[in-house]
């Protein structure tokens, strides 16, 4: 049956002489694999279609879907949102690449509209937001991604609970015996991130590179513990190099 749905491109691989297989996270069906025919040709039509299939692209799709098939067929695609900065700006592109690589590790075929909207909104804010918002967005995204998936960090920083035990997933009163925790300014900053509800509020958090690096790495580690096949995120060092 033919369906219309929004989708976010995660991966593209060549298939045959003129086609591709693309991994797309869709609003209606969750993670899906699509064959797209005739987009790797020298014709004007093929070149026009091929621009849609870039990692992070937010598309309107017309696709055939059968629950019994592992591979679906994509009939047509068009822009749902056209990036102005993400593909042209080094920092924004590094953030988008990191987000997409995280998603490649965790997304499932089952539909999860709330998760889809979180990803879509995050990528749009990445395109539109100011430099401070962009720098803080990876941490904010990991926090809300974990919450949406059902295992968000709990509590907040206080004199009574000054340590964020990432392994236990909550703020605690005593220093953990393991190294997976935040304290001091890093714990306070993490707590501030966890209380934010709007992307624009990210502009209010100033964070130096060392603190950002540790918070991001621990939040990523926290997420990875919930997925047995979670692999090294190759784009993380690049992201850390371009963020200040």
PyMOL commands that set and color helices and strands:
alter all, ss='L'
color gray80, all
select helices_A, chain A and resi 44-50+90-106+113-128+131-149+184-195+199-204+209-224+236-242
alter helices_A, ss='H'
color red, helices_A
select strands_A, chain A and resi 2-15+19-26+30-36+58-64+71-81+163-165+170-172+181-182
alter strands_A, ss='S'
color yellow, strands_A
deselect
rebuild
show_as cartoon
